[in-house]
């Protein structure tokens, strides 16, 4: 096994538990369909239990996927030695003949997408205390990836289906197959665009320029989904409705942000929820340099500070080929909320310093 990792250039990966295929086949009931709990871009996830009773989630890579092999290796490389309460723990892997399987801790409440946005979701079960804890926990996990480990890690696929929830609804970021490592001396990476429509930062989707601020943008979209219980993409194809982000910006300009809040939330601290929505708008600004870092986001979510709304600029809104027929394009939202032309270039970057909050409670 270790020689196989060495062959692919991952000899530095240490301390990973090696599972046999028979061990995992037994744990999952021969990968029975009743134990199937999810499907990713390159394989199926099954729940199971080891002989000692430890519950697991086994991510089985499709044998036909060469790109999946690269993601399999990336996931091992990125997450093996990274530990945080808000990151899914990798327990080990299996590489035996043509079988490639990642073994993760099992989380009881599936994904945030399943709990909040899926066809059988019950948003009413997620009160504001639970939702705010999910927002803050996911922010802390992402802040740890960006700033708490060396080299820094950019996830590249932050979305509701990659936020897993344990039995206490503690959020855990999962699926590191698209993640990139950032050494200290690297400011950005030019790379192929990968991720999920609706969550992609404009400078990344259009130019392939990847920084941690791409994750910040995705997190901002996620915040809006958690607060509104609306998908960032499903409503986008309706003629009568706007994109979630576009609609939020319109409501912000019209001072009607309460309208985005999920009607299933019967009781909530209005001032805090409105602050969370504004944090999402700070995260999704069109110019990457104007977005906060994730450590700043954690502070903005966790403390009742007054946000400096004068610094807030319109979000970068992407249209994809399903609407344009010409690949990714940018729709610029002007400050008067008028329809603007669709542009093929990214919004301008700002090199000026930005103040996100004014210290002192409201």
Buried (B, 14 or more C-beta within 10 A) or exposed (E): EEEEBEEBEBEEBEEBEEBEBEBBBBBBBEBEEEBBBBEBBBBBBBBBBBEEEEEBBBBBBBEEBEEBBBBBBBBBBBBBEBEBEBBBBBBBBBBBEEBBBBBBBBBEBBBBBBBBBBEEBEBEEBBBEBBBBBBBBBBBBBBBBBBBBEEBBBBBBBBBBBBBBBEEBBBBBBBBBBBBBBEEEEEBBEBEBBBBBBBBBBBBBBBBBBBBBBBBBBBBBBBBBBBBBBBBBEBBEEEEEBBBBBBBBBBBBEEEBEEBBBEEBEEBEEEEBBBBBBBBBBBBBBBBBBBBBBBBBBBBBEEEBEBBEEBBBBBBBBBBEEBBEEEBBBBBBEEEBEEBEBEEEBBEEBEEEBEBBEEEEE
